[in-house]
């Protein structure tokens, strides 16, 4: 575990560079691919730092991290989610492509093919999955966020529009407002027994009170919804 508090009090770049290298080394010793706390996240970090100050070491780190991601992804079964799933890896790959496609090196063509093929699978999932979750971390909104990061704008629009359509179909309409219900299968471990049986409303926004707290213990909807005019 890297102690990020170690940055406090350091003014010289060598100390910060050492911490940066420790983070990369820690990621390279792990098989965790997630954007939230794994290889994909460190790959995005390193690419962003390369944007700010390109160096040969950072380019080499990106190459090493990318090689590790490619090796690991062929060995793992992943869900579609953004935070810890496939969309997080795709987001990292698109972040590199948007920074400098040459950073992909020998993997440039294979990454392009992988992204295109996986986009088709995601599109099918968005359109046909029987009970998708709506949320950013593991659901449709996360796929939409990934779509917005894509360098291929045509493919981005196709996937994002599919997410929009599916979210609209999943929404519950109340007068001129709408909300999204977390189905029982997606209620987390900290949900009540009633919520695990009937689901609950986690996402919604009042037209005039955007900070209104939403979920009730019984899982019933409160006036926390968003205008349907946003579609």
Backbone as numpy.savetxt, mean C-alpha at the origin, in Angstrom:
# Nx Ny Nz CAx CAy CAz Cx Cy Cz
17.17 -4.88 15.14 16.33 -3.69 15.14 17.21 -2.44 15.14
16.94 -1.51 14.23 17.73 -0.29 14.14 17.16 0.75 15.08
18.01 1.37 15.87 17.58 2.40 16.80 17.58 3.75 16.09
16.38 4.19 15.64 16.29 5.45 14.92 16.54 6.64 15.82
16.40 6.46 17.14 16.68 7.55 18.06 18.16 7.92 18.05
18.95 7.04 17.48 20.39 7.31 17.42 20.71 8.51 16.55
19.75 8.97 15.73 19.98 10.14 14.88 19.99 11.42 15.70
19.42 11.42 16.89 19.34 12.62 17.70 20.74 13.02 18.16
21.06 14.26 17.93 22.34 14.78 18.38 23.45 14.66 17.35
23.21 13.94 16.25 24.24 13.81 15.23 24.10 14.93 14.21
25.18 15.58 13.92 25.15 16.60 12.88 26.02 16.21 11.70
26.89 15.21 11.87 27.76 14.81 10.77 27.08 13.76 9.91
27.34 13.83 8.62 26.68 12.94 7.68 27.12 11.49 7.84
28.33 11.26 8.32 28.83 9.89 8.43 27.98 9.06 9.38
27.52 9.67 10.47 26.68 8.94 11.42 25.33 8.59 10.80
24.76 9.51 10.06 23.48 9.25 9.40 23.64 8.21 8.30
24.75 8.27 7.59 25.01 7.27 6.55 25.15 5.87 7.15
25.74 5.79 8.33 25.88 4.51 9.00 24.52 3.94 9.38
23.64 4.80 9.89 22.28 4.36 10.23 21.54 3.91 8.97
21.70 4.66 7.90 21.07 4.30 6.62 21.54 2.92 6.17
22.84 2.67 6.25 23.38 1.38 5.83 22.92 0.25 6.75
22.76 0.55 8.03 22.26 -0.47 8.96 20.83 -0.86 8.63
20.02 0.12 8.24 18.64 -0.16 7.86 18.61 -1.06 6.62
19.45 -0.73 5.64 19.52 -1.54 4.42 20.00 -2.95 4.73
21.04 -3.06 5.55 21.58 -4.37 5.90 20.55 -5.22 6.63
19.77 -4.57 7.52 18.72 -5.29 8.24 17.67 -5.82 7.28
17.29 -5.01 6.29 16.30 -5.44 5.31 16.83 -6.60 4.46
18.09 -6.53 4.10 18.68 -7.57 3.25 18.82 -8.90 3.97
18.77 -8.87 5.29 18.84 -10.12 6.05 17.47 -10.68 6.37
16.43 -10.01 5.84 15.05 -10.41 6.13 14.36 -10.91 4.87
13.34 -11.72 5.08 12.51 -12.18 3.94 11.17 -11.45 3.90
10.99 -10.49 4.80 9.72 -9.76 4.88 9.64 -8.74 3.75
8.61 -8.85 2.93 8.50 -8.02 1.74 7.68 -6.75 1.92
7.05 -6.56 3.03 6.00 -5.55 3.15 6.49 -4.12 2.96
5.56 -3.28 2.50 5.81 -1.85 2.37 5.84 -1.19 3.74
5.04 -1.71 4.67 4.93 -1.10 5.99 6.19 -1.29 6.81
6.80 -2.47 6.76 7.93 -2.73 7.65 8.92 -3.73 7.08
9.03 -3.79 5.77 9.91 -4.78 5.16 10.70 -4.25 3.99
11.07 -5.12 3.09 11.94 -4.81 1.98 11.38 -3.72 1.05
10.10 -3.80 0.75 9.50 -2.81 -0.14 9.59 -1.40 0.46
9.36 -1.31 1.76 9.45 -0.01 2.42 10.85 0.56 2.40
11.85 -0.29 2.66 13.24 0.17 2.64 13.66 0.52 1.22
13.14 -0.21 0.24 13.43 0.10 -1.16 12.89 1.48 -1.53
11.69 1.81 -1.07 11.14 3.14 -1.31 11.99 4.21 -0.60
12.36 3.94 0.65 13.20 4.88 1.40 14.50 5.16 0.67
15.18 4.08 0.24 16.48 4.23 -0.40 16.36 4.96 -1.74
15.27 4.69 -2.47 15.06 5.37 -3.75 14.76 6.84 -3.54
14.00 7.15 -2.50 13.71 8.56 -2.20 14.99 9.30 -1.82
15.85 8.67 -1.03 17.12 9.29 -0.67 18.00 9.47 -1.91
17.92 8.52 -2.84 18.65 8.66 -4.10 18.15 9.86 -4.88
16.84 10.08 -4.84 16.28 11.27 -5.49 16.88 12.55 -4.90
16.98 12.58 -3.58 17.47 13.77 -2.89 18.96 13.99 -3.12
19.72 12.87 -3.09 21.17 12.96 -3.26 21.68 11.65 -3.87
21.75 11.60 -5.19 22.21 10.36 -5.84 23.67 10.06 -5.49
23.91 8.82 -5.08 25.28 8.36 -4.83 25.43 6.96 -5.37
26.65 6.55 -5.60 26.90 5.20 -6.08 26.49 4.16 -5.04
26.69 4.49 -3.78 26.31 3.54 -2.73 24.80 3.34 -2.72
24.04 4.40 -2.84 22.59 4.26 -2.83 22.11 3.50 -4.06
22.72 3.74 -5.20 22.36 2.98 -6.40 22.65 1.50 -6.19
23.79 1.20 -5.55 24.13 -0.20 -5.27 23.17 -0.81 -4.27
22.76 -0.03 -3.27 21.78 -0.52 -2.30 20.46 -0.86 -2.97
20.03 0.00 -3.87 18.78 -0.23 -4.59 18.89 -1.53 -5.40
20.02 -1.72 -6.05 20.23 -2.95 -6.83 20.17 -4.18 -5.94
20.84 -4.12 -4.78 20.84 -5.27 -3.86 19.44 -5.54 -3.31
18.75 -4.49 -2.92 17.39 -4.65 -2.38 16.45 -5.20 -3.44
16.58 -4.68 -4.65 15.73 -5.16 -5.75 15.97 -6.63 -6.04
17.23 -7.03 -6.07 17.55 -8.46 -6.29 16.93 -9.33 -5.20
17.00 -8.85 -3.97 16.45 -9.61 -2.85 14.93 -9.70 -2.95
14.28 -8.60 -3.32 12.83 -8.60 -3.49 12.42 -9.59 -4.57
13.12 -9.58 -5.69 12.79 -10.47 -6.81 12.96 -11.93 -6.40
14.01 -12.22 -5.67 14.22 -13.60 -5.21 13.15 -14.04 -4.22
12.77 -13.14 -3.33 11.81 -13.50 -2.29 10.38 -13.60 -2.83
10.03 -12.75 -3.76 8.65 -12.72 -4.23 8.28 -14.00 -4.98
9.27 -14.64 -5.55 9.00 -15.89 -6.26 8.79 -17.05 -5.29
9.15 -16.84 -4.02 9.05 -17.90 -3.02 7.86 -17.73 -2.08
7.13 -16.63 -2.21 6.10 -16.32 -1.22 4.72 -16.18 -1.86
3.71 -16.62 -1.13 2.32 -16.36 -1.50 1.89 -15.09 -0.80
1.39 -14.14 -1.55 1.04 -12.85 -0.97 -0.40 -12.48 -1.26
-1.02 -11.79 -0.31 -2.32 -11.19 -0.53 -2.13 -9.93 -1.37
-3.23 -9.28 -1.72 -3.13 -8.14 -2.62 -2.83 -6.81 -1.93
-2.90 -6.76 -0.59 -2.88 -5.50 0.13 -1.67 -4.60 -0.10
-1.85 -3.32 0.21 -0.81 -2.32 0.03 0.23 -2.37 1.14
-0.22 -2.48 2.38 0.71 -2.38 3.52 1.65 -3.58 3.60
1.10 -4.79 3.48 1.93 -5.98 3.66 1.78 -6.98 2.53
1.18 -6.58 1.45 0.90 -7.50 0.35 1.57 -7.10 -0.96
1.02 -7.64 -2.02 1.61 -7.49 -3.36 1.62 -6.04 -3.85
0.57 -5.30 -3.52 0.52 -3.90 -3.99 1.65 -3.06 -3.40
2.10 -3.41 -2.20 3.22 -2.69 -1.62 4.50 -2.90 -2.40
4.72 -4.13 -2.87 5.89 -4.42 -3.70 5.77 -3.70 -5.03
4.59 -3.74 -5.62 4.37 -3.04 -6.89 4.57 -1.54 -6.74
4.12 -1.01 -5.61 4.31 0.43 -5.34 5.79 0.77 -5.33
6.59 -0.07 -4.67 8.03 0.17 -4.60 8.67 0.11 -6.00
8.25 -0.86 -6.81 8.79 -0.97 -8.16 8.44 0.24 -9.00
7.20 0.71 -8.86 6.79 1.90 -9.61 7.51 3.15 -9.11
7.82 3.18 -7.82 8.56 4.32 -7.26 9.95 4.39 -7.89
10.57 3.24 -8.09 11.87 3.21 -8.75 11.73 3.65 -10.20
10.73 3.11 -10.90 10.55 3.45 -12.31 10.28 4.94 -12.48
9.54 5.53 -11.53 9.24 6.95 -11.60 10.44 7.82 -11.27
11.40 7.26 -10.55 12.62 8.01 -10.20 13.64 7.94 -11.32
13.98 6.73 -11.72 14.92 6.52 -12.82 14.85 5.05 -13.23
14.23 4.74 -14.36 14.09 3.35 -14.79 15.42 2.62 -14.89
16.51 3.36 -15.10 17.82 2.71 -15.23 18.27 2.08 -13.92
17.67 2.50 -12.79 18.00 1.88 -11.51 17.59 0.42 -11.46
16.67 0.02 -12.35 16.25 -1.38 -12.40 17.29 -2.27 -13.05
18.23 -1.67 -13.75 19.33 -2.42 -14.35 18.86 -3.55 -15.25
19.41 -4.73 -15.01 19.10 -5.89 -15.84 17.67 -6.38 -15.67
17.00 -5.89 -14.63 15.63 -6.34 -14.36 14.57 -5.44 -15.01
15.00 -4.48 -15.78 14.08 -3.48 -16.34 12.92 -4.12 -17.10
13.22 -5.03 -18.01 12.18 -5.66 -18.83 11.33 -6.64 -18.02
11.99 -7.41 -17.16 11.24 -8.40 -16.37 10.32 -7.71 -15.36
10.76 -6.59 -14.80 9.89 -5.83 -13.89 8.69 -5.28 -14.64
8.92 -4.77 -15.84 7.82 -4.24 -16.65 6.79 -5.33 -16.94
7.26 -6.52 -17.31 6.35 -7.63 -17.59 5.61 -8.08 -16.33
6.33 -8.13 -15.22 5.72 -8.53 -13.96 4.61 -7.57 -13.54
4.89 -6.28 -13.67 3.89 -5.26 -13.29 2.65 -5.38 -14.17
2.85 -5.52 -15.48 1.72 -5.62 -16.40 0.88 -6.86 -16.11
1.52 -7.98 -15.90 0.78 -9.23 -15.64 0.05 -9.16 -14.29
0.70 -8.59 -13.29 0.08 -8.50 -11.98 -1.07 -7.50 -11.98
-0.95 -6.44 -12.76 -2.05 -5.48 -12.89 -3.31 -6.15 -13.41
-3.14 -7.07 -14.35 -4.30 -7.79 -14.88 -4.95 -8.65 -13.80
-4.13 -9.27 -12.96 -4.67 -10.07 -11.85 -5.40 -9.17 -10.85
-4.82 -8.01 -10.56 -5.46 -7.07 -9.63 -6.79 -6.58 -10.19
-6.81 -6.30 -11.49 -8.03 -5.83 -12.13 -9.13 -6.89 -12.01
-8.77 -8.13 -12.25 -9.73 -9.24 -12.11 -10.21 -9.35 -10.67
-9.29 -9.22 -9.72 -9.66 -9.29 -8.30 -10.63 -8.17 -7.94
-10.34 -6.96 -8.37 -11.20 -5.81 -8.06 -12.61 -6.02 -8.62
-12.69 -6.53 -9.82 -13.98 -6.67 -10.49 -14.77 -7.90 -10.05
-14.07 -8.96 -9.61 -14.77 -10.23 -9.40 -14.70 -10.80 -7.99
-13.84 -10.30 -7.14 -13.74 -10.85 -5.79 -15.08 -10.73 -5.08
-15.58 -11.81 -4.47 -16.94 -11.78 -3.91 -17.10 -10.88 -2.69
-16.10 -10.80 -1.82 -16.23 -10.01 -0.60 -14.97 -9.20 -0.31
-14.61 -8.28 -1.18 -13.39 -7.52 -0.93 -13.56 -6.52 0.21
-12.47 -6.23 0.91 -12.50 -5.17 1.92 -12.27 -3.85 1.20
-12.74 -2.76 1.79 -12.61 -1.47 1.13 -11.34 -0.73 1.54
-10.66 -1.12 2.60 -9.72 -0.23 3.27 -8.39 -0.03 2.56
-7.61 0.91 3.09 -6.33 1.28 2.49 -5.26 0.24 2.76
-5.25 -0.32 3.95 -4.18 -1.22 4.36 -4.19 -2.52 3.56
-5.35 -3.12 3.41 -5.40 -4.45 2.79 -6.46 -4.59 1.71
-7.16 -3.51 1.40 -8.31 -3.63 0.51 -8.25 -2.79 -0.75
-9.44 -2.45 -1.24 -9.58 -1.77 -2.52 -8.93 -0.39 -2.56
-9.03 0.35 -1.45 -8.42 1.69 -1.44 -6.90 1.61 -1.58
-6.31 0.56 -1.03 -4.87 0.36 -1.19 -4.51 0.08 -2.64
-5.34 -0.69 -3.33 -5.11 -0.94 -4.75 -5.25 0.35 -5.53
-6.23 1.18 -5.15 -6.39 2.48 -5.79 -5.20 3.38 -5.57
-4.64 3.36 -4.36 -3.44 4.16 -4.07 -2.26 3.70 -4.92
-2.13 2.39 -5.07 -1.07 1.88 -5.94 -1.28 2.33 -7.37
-2.54 2.28 -7.84 -2.84 2.69 -9.21 -2.39 4.13 -9.46
-2.57 5.00 -8.46 -2.19 6.40 -8.62 -0.67 6.58 -8.72
0.09 5.58 -8.28 1.55 5.68 -8.32 2.13 5.20 -9.65
1.31 4.64 -10.52 1.82 3.97 -11.70 2.40 4.95 -12.72
3.47 4.51 -13.36 4.09 5.33 -14.40 3.35 5.22 -15.73
2.67 4.11 -15.94 1.84 3.92 -17.14 0.47 4.52 -16.83
0.21 5.70 -17.33 -1.00 6.43 -16.95 -2.27 5.75 -17.49
-2.18 5.13 -18.64 -3.35 4.43 -19.18 -3.73 3.26 -18.29
-2.73 2.47 -17.91 -2.98 1.33 -17.02 -3.44 1.81 -15.65
-2.88 2.94 -15.20 -3.28 3.51 -13.92 -4.76 3.89 -13.92
-5.19 4.55 -14.99 -6.59 4.96 -15.09 -7.53 3.78 -15.14
-7.14 2.74 -15.85 -7.98 1.54 -15.98 -8.19 0.88 -14.63
-7.11 0.72 -13.86 -7.21 0.07 -12.55 -7.93 0.96 -11.55
-7.62 2.25 -11.55 -8.25 3.16 -10.59 -9.75 3.27 -10.83
-10.15 3.33 -12.08 -11.57 3.42 -12.39 -12.31 2.16 -11.97
-11.66 1.00 -12.09 -12.27 -0.25 -11.63 -12.46 -0.23 -10.12
-11.48 0.30 -9.40 -11.60 0.43 -7.94 -12.76 1.36 -7.58
-12.85 2.48 -8.27 -13.94 3.43 -8.02 -15.30 2.77 -8.22
-15.44 2.05 -9.34 -16.72 1.41 -9.62 -17.07 0.40 -8.54
-16.09 -0.39 -8.11 -16.36 -1.43 -7.11 -16.69 -0.80 -5.75
-15.99 0.26 -5.40 -16.29 0.95 -4.14 -17.70 1.53 -4.15
-18.11 2.03 -5.30 -19.47 2.57 -5.39 -20.50 1.45 -5.21
-20.23 0.30 -5.82 -21.15 -0.83 -5.68 -21.21 -1.35 -4.25
-20.09 -1.26 -3.53 -20.04 -1.75 -2.16 -20.64 -0.79 -1.14
-20.84 0.45 -1.53 -21.28 1.45 -0.57 -22.76 1.25 -0.22
-23.10 1.60 1.01 -24.49 1.64 1.46 -24.99 3.07 1.31
-26.14 3.22 0.65 -26.68 4.55 0.40 -27.72 4.91 1.46
-27.57 6.10 1.98 -28.52 6.63 2.95 -28.84 8.05 2.52
-30.05 8.24 1.95 -30.42 9.53 1.35 -29.37 9.89 0.30
-28.73 11.05 0.47 -27.72 11.45 -0.52 -26.31 11.21 -0.01
-26.17 10.30 0.94 -24.87 9.99 1.52 -24.56 8.51 1.31
-23.31 8.14 1.57 -22.95 6.73 1.46 -21.88 6.39 2.50
-21.80 5.11 2.83 -20.83 4.62 3.80 -20.42 3.21 3.39
-19.31 2.75 3.95 -18.80 1.42 3.63 -18.76 0.57 4.89
-19.34 -0.61 4.79 -19.41 -1.50 5.94 -18.29 -2.54 5.91
-17.64 -2.71 7.05 -16.66 -3.78 7.20 -17.42 -5.08 7.42
-17.28 -6.01 6.50 -17.99 -7.28 6.60 -17.42 -8.09 7.78
-18.23 -9.00 8.32 -17.75 -9.80 9.46 -16.40 -10.47 9.24
-16.15 -10.95 8.01 -14.88 -11.64 7.75 -13.68 -10.70 7.82
-13.92 -9.38 7.76 -12.83 -8.41 7.80 -12.73 -7.67 9.12
-13.63 -7.94 10.06 -13.55 -7.27 11.36 -12.31 -7.79 12.09
-11.45 -6.89 12.59 -10.20 -7.32 13.22 -10.43 -7.98 14.58
-9.34 -8.50 15.13 -9.41 -9.27 16.38 -9.98 -8.46 17.54
-9.84 -7.12 17.48 -10.31 -6.31 18.60 -11.79 -5.92 18.48
-12.47 -6.45 17.47 -13.89 -6.18 17.33 -14.72 -6.94 18.35
-15.92 -6.45 18.60 -16.80 -7.14 19.54 -17.38 -8.38 18.88
-17.96 -9.26 19.69 -18.56 -10.48 19.14 -19.70 -10.13 18.19
-20.47 -9.11 18.55 -21.58 -8.70 17.68 -21.06 -8.19 16.34
-19.97 -7.41 16.37 -19.38 -6.91 15.13 -18.85 -8.05 14.27
-18.30 -9.07 14.91 -17.77 -10.21 14.17 -18.88 -11.04 13.54
-20.10 -10.89 14.05 -21.25 -11.58 13.48 -21.95 -10.75 12.39
-22.02 -9.43 12.63 -22.82 -8.58 11.73 -22.01 -7.54 10.97
-20.73 -7.41 11.30 -19.93 -6.38 10.66 -20.07 -5.05 11.37
-19.38 -4.05 10.86 -19.45 -2.72 11.46 -19.06 -1.67 10.43
-19.40 -0.43 10.71 -19.04 0.67 9.83 -17.79 1.35 10.37
-16.71 1.27 9.59 -15.46 1.90 9.99 -15.16 3.14 9.18
-15.67 3.22 7.98 -15.32 4.33 7.10 -16.55 5.13 6.75
-16.42 6.42 6.88 -17.49 7.32 6.51 -17.15 8.70 7.00
-17.83 9.70 6.46 -17.51 11.06 6.86 -18.76 11.91 6.77
-18.98 12.68 7.80 -20.11 13.59 7.80 -19.81 14.76 6.87
-20.81 15.23 6.18 -20.60 16.33 5.25 -20.14 17.59 5.97
-20.60 17.81 7.21 -20.23 19.02 7.92 -19.37 18.77 9.14
-19.13 17.48 9.49 -18.31 17.14 10.65 -17.34 16.01 10.28
-16.29 16.35 9.51 -15.39 15.29 9.03 -14.65 14.56 10.13
-14.57 15.13 11.33 -13.84 14.48 12.41 -14.75 13.70 13.35
-16.01 13.56 12.97 -16.96 12.85 13.84 -16.54 11.40 14.01
-16.38 10.92 15.26 -16.02 9.52 15.44 -17.10 8.60 14.89
-16.71 7.49 14.29 -17.71 6.69 13.60 -18.16 5.43 14.30
-17.29 4.43 14.53 -17.82 3.12 14.92 -18.49 3.14 16.29
-19.66 2.54 16.37 -20.32 2.32 17.65 -20.06 0.89 18.09
-20.10 0.64 19.39 -19.84 -0.73 19.86 -20.75 -1.78 19.26
-22.00 -1.36 18.92 -22.93 -2.33 18.36 -22.80 -2.46 16.84
-21.88 -1.68 16.26 -21.63 -1.79 14.83 -22.63 -1.04 13.97
-23.58 -0.30 14.59 -24.58 0.41 13.80 -23.99 1.69 13.22
-24.59 2.14 12.13 -24.11 3.32 11.45 -24.51 4.57 12.19
-23.55 5.49 12.35 -23.87 6.82 12.84 -23.80 7.77 11.67
-24.06 9.05 11.90 -24.13 9.99 10.80 -22.74 10.36 10.30
-21.99 9.37 9.98 -20.61 9.57 9.55 -20.46 9.00 8.14
-20.83 9.79 7.16 -20.89 9.31 5.79 -20.32 10.34 4.84
-20.16 9.99 3.59 -19.64 10.93 2.60 -20.69 11.17 1.53
-20.70 12.38 0.95 -21.69 12.69 -0.09 -21.52 11.82 -1.31
-22.64 11.33 -1.86 -22.55 10.53 -3.07 -22.12 11.39 -4.25
-22.22 12.69 -4.11 -21.78 13.58 -5.20 -20.29 13.49 -5.46
-19.53 12.82 -4.57 -18.10 12.70 -4.79 -17.77 11.67 -5.86
-18.79 10.87 -6.27 -18.52 9.88 -7.32 -18.50 10.54 -8.66
